[in-house]
Amino acid sequence: MSVIKLLVHLSSFLVAHLFISGVVSTTFTITNKCNYTVWPGISSQSSSAALSTTGFSLERNESKTLTAPASWTGRFWGRTYCTEGSSGNFSCITGDCASGKLECSGNGGAPPVTLVEFASRNGLDFFDVSLVDGFNLPLLVVPSRQNCTSTGCLADLNESCPSELRVTTSTEGKTAGCRSACQVTGLSMFCCSGENATPATCKASLYSQFFKNACPQAYSYAYDDATNTTFTCASTDYQVIFCPGNTTVTRKNNSRPSPGEIAPIPPPEIRPDTTSRRHRVPIIAGIVGGVLAIISFVVIIVWRVRLSKSNDTEEDVEDDYVKLVPGMPVRFSYEDLRVATNDFKETLGRGGFGSVFKGVLPDRTGIAVKRLDKLGQGKREFLAEVETIGSVHHFNLVRLIGFCAEKSYRLLVYEYMSSSSLDNWIFKKIQGSSLDWQTRKKIILDIAKGLTYLHEECRQTIMHLDIKPQNILLDPNFNAKISDFGLSKLIDREMSQVQLSMRGTPGYLAPEWHQVLGRITVKVDVYSFGIVLLEVVCARRSVDHSQPESAIHLLRMLQNKAEYILEFLLKFIALSC
C-alpha cells in the first residue's frame, strides 16, 4: 500500500490567504454510479479524528456527504459483493474490513481494493488513487476548485485482468477484483520488500505496468514515482465517485458543489492562487490565448501534412516488406476477421495482452483470433514477429494460420483447439470430468516435446518464457500444444544465456529472474514446465490461497514434505545401524 507523499511547500501568501478565508473542514460527497450496490469504507489515521461513520451502503445513484476536520488524514474505498450471514456477520469479497459489521471501525480494506488516500496539512490537501493493493472498481476524485486536478482510475480492469490475478465470486464465477502480483505470490520483487526494498532494486513488473497503462494517474506499485501520481489542492471539498464512466461532473465558481453535479471532464492543470491580481487576468489571458491559438493552428496543420506523408511512405515500405517475405502466413483484412468471428462475439479467453475469439473461415475451418491490445509495436516489428512464429512448425505447437496488420489493428489467427486449455481440465474440471493418469502422462510428454523443439531443433533457440496451463491447448484427442508466443525471445544457438527484464507469470517464474543481472537461459522454461507437471499431477494451482497457509505454495509444500520424509528415513537408518 503506497504512503501518500506530503510534499508540503507552502508560500507565506497562501498561508495568510487560507487563514483569512477560515477553512476549518473538508466535505466529501461520495456517490455510487455503479450498476450495483457499493459499501464505502473509511479509515482515519491514528492521529486524525474519526469521521461520523466508517462504513455504509450506497445503492445506484445514491450519495452521502461526510465532513472531515482540518488536517484530516485517511482513506476511502468501495466494498463489493457484501453479504450478511445468518449469524449477523457482515463480509465482502473485495475491500472487506474484517469488522464483521457494516461499520469498519478503523480497519482498512482487504485487497484487492482501489484506494483513495487523502491528507490535509496547513491549508493544502494531498490526494492520490492507489492500485498498489489491486483493483476492485473504477473511481474518480474531483476537487471542487476549478484550478485543481481530478484523478482516478476510470477503466474497469476486472474483465481484462490476467487470469492468475483474478478474484471471482463463488456462485456466478464473475470477476470481482484484480489482485496485485505481490498479494498472489508474496515475492519481494513484486512487494518491494526484503532485498528489493529500494527504488533501485524494485522495478515495475509486467503486472504493475498493466495497471499503469489502464490508469496512468494512479499508483501502480510501491515506487511508482516516475509520473506525478500525488495531487495537490488548496483546501476545498471533494467528490468521490464510484464507476464514473457515464456521469457528468460540473463545478461551480464557488468552492462548494452540490452532490448531484458530478462527472469526468478533463480538469485543468494546477495553478497557484492569483486572486490578488484577478483584474488583470482576463486581459493577459486573452492576449496570450489568442497568440497561442494561432501558433497551435499553424503547428497542427504542418504536423498533419508531414504525418500524412510519413504514413503513406511507411505503408508503402511495409507492404513491400510483406511481399518479400517467403512463406508468410495468410494475411487477412480486419473486415475478414470481423465477419469470421461474428463481430468478435464469442470470447474464448482474455489475458494481459489481448482477448481471443472463436471464428469460422468461409471454408468452415475453425479458428481462434487473438486481438492484441495496443502495445506500441510498429507494423514492421509485428510482421517480423509473425514471420518468425509462422516459420515454426511442430505437432505440439499451435499452428499460426494468418494475421492482420491493418491501421492500428494487430490480430493473430491460430488453429482452433476444441478441447480448450489445460487449466480448464485440471483446475475447473470441464463437464465434471477429470483426466485419467494415462492422459496426464501424454500431455506432459507432449509439452516436453514442444519445448525440446523450441530449444534445440529450430534455426534459432526460442525461449517461450510463459509456460503455464492456460497456454497449453488440447485438441479432441487430448494432444497438447504450446500456444501464446507473446513473451518469447529468440537467441542465436551459440549463445548460452541472455540478459532480459523480467517477464512471465507469478508462480511459474524461475529463481534466475530474481537475480540482479537477470541472465536467463532456456532453463527458465524447464522450471515453468516443472511447475506445470506438479500442477497436472496434483490437480491444483501452484499458488492457491484457499489452502491452509502451509500449503498455499505447492512447490514449497512439497519441499517441506520431502525434507520431512528424508529426515524420517535418516532417523530410521540410524536406528537400524
Summary of the structure (lengths in Angstrom):
residues: 577
radius of gyration: 27.7
end to end distance: 55.8
largest distance: 100.5
contacts: 1743
relative contact order: 0.08
helix: 31%
strand: 24%
